[in-house]
């Protein structure tokens, strides 16, 4: 299967920017996604980017895609304690008539007051 | 409210027992999925269904079974053949099989 890699932990201070990085192997990805998971809960879709885009901004969130290097990042501006969670990177790949999703292992973001 | 409802929140299985996890959605989504999440790992696909009365095996289908008799419902049975069932199980749906996933709140299954 395809590989999606993320670092496991990130710790920042409240008010700083957080940058969570992800690399993937499939060059035929159609969409790339960022999901947020709080303890004991399901995954919440934060944002996504089409593979022919370089950047997408949505309020405090900025997604950067370097398709040449297969590198995706999520920047959270003015990080708050409520942003503490696990963040999953995912990519979807067309497989026959079905889009298959591949998820990274998640990056645990700890925001210190 | 529209969404995906998983029940129960916590489930315990005795050895040799089959248990069924419920997933219901009222989003009118065609595609539904079951994922397994183990600590420190990404999500792994168990089964998926693109339309009613059709479903396909994912990457780790052994020891699991599903049905899709109604558009709204996609229950997952963890059979006694699944020797390591302790995990967090997530159900997801999408409007079509090529669109973004929306997730339920999950079921934590543990073995007694």
Boltz contact constraints between the chains, C-beta under 6 A:
constraints:
  - contact:
      token1: [A, 41]
      token2: [B, 105]
      max_distance: 6.0
  - contact:
      token1: [A, 42]
      token2: [B, 90]
      max_distance: 6.0
  - contact:
      token1: [A, 42]
      token2: [B, 103]
      max_distance: 6.0
  - contact:
      token1: [A, 42]
      token2: [B, 104]
      max_distance: 6.0
  - contact:
      token1: [A, 42]
      token2: [B, 105]
      max_distance: 6.0
  - contact:
      token1: [A, 42]
      token2: [B, 106]
      max_distance: 6.0
  - contact:
      token1: [A, 43]
      token2: [B, 103]
      max_distance: 6.0
  - contact:
      token1: [A, 45]
      token2: [B, 100]
      max_distance: 6.0
  - contact:
      token1: [A, 48]
      token2: [B, 100]
      max_distance: 6.0
  - contact:
      token1: [A, 98]
      token2: [B, 97]
      max_distance: 6.0
  - contact:
      token1: [A, 99]
      token2: [B, 97]
      max_distance: 6.0
  - contact:
      token1: [A, 99]
      token2: [B, 98]
      max_distance: 6.0
  - contact:
      token1: [A, 103]
      token2: [B, 42]
      max_distance: 6.0
  - contact:
      token1: [A, 103]
      token2: [B, 43]
      max_distance: 6.0
  - contact:
      token1: [A, 104]
      token2: [B, 42]
      max_distance: 6.0
  - contact:
      token1: [A, 105]
      token2: [B, 41]
      max_distance: 6.0
  - contact:
      token1: [A, 105]
      token2: [B, 42]
      max_distance: 6.0
